[in-house]
């Protein structure tokens, strides 16, 4: 447990930030997993329909500083390649 006053406040802030950012990251990861499952199943059309939602969730996570913008770009590229390769 922190002892210094500023450390106590920082701990409180971290908890609040975690609670605000958690749903954003959870939604992003859930949609990404759905895309991966569709790609493994060979359902390209359904994956293409889901792709804009995944991109939006990834962009939102980057905007809210849950993930780094370059990490977001890498994730979007991966999702796009997964959907495009499955025929």
N, C-alpha and C positions, 0 to 999 in steps of 0.2 A: 504494500500500500504506500502511495506517495505521502510524504510528510510535509513538503514545502507547499505553500498555498497555491503557487502557480502550477505546480505539478498536479495538484488535486483538481484544479479547474481544467487543465489540459486533459485529464482522464475523463472528466464529465463530458467535455466536448467530443472526445474520441468516441465515446459510447453513443452520443446523439448522432454524430456523423455516420457511424456504422449502421445505425437503425434506418437512417434516411437512404443510404446508398445500397443497402442489402437487397431490396426488391428489384432494383435496376439490374444488378449483377445476376440475380437469380433468374429473372426473365430472359436476359441475354443467353445465359447458359442453357436454359430449358429449350429455347428456340433453336439454338445451335445443335443441341442433341437431337431434336426432331429432324433437322436437315440431314444430319449424319445417318440417322435411322432410315430416312427416305432414300438416301443415296445408296445405302447398303441393300435396300430392298429393290432398287432399280426403278423407283417411281419418279422419273424425271419431271413429268408435268406438275405433279403435286409439289415437288421441291421448288420448281420455278415460281409457283404461286406463293410459296412461303418465303421466298428469298427477300422481297421488299420488307416484310415484317422483321426478318432477322437483321437486315441492314439498318433499319430504324432503331432496333434495340441496341445494336452495337454502337451506332452513332450517339445515341442517348447516353450510353455508359461512358463514352469518351468525353462527351460534353460536360457530364457531371463529375469528371475526374475520377471515375471508378477505375478506368483503365487508361493507359497512355494512348494518344492519338495514333502513333505508329503501330501499336499493338492492335488497335481497332482496324487499321488498314490491312494488317496481316490476316486478321480473323475474317474480314470481308472477302479478301482474295481467296482464302482457303475455302470458304463456303461456296463461292462462285465456281471454283475449280471442281469441287465435289459434285455439284449439280450438273456442270457442263460435261464432265467425263462419263457419267453414267448414261448409257443409251438403252 
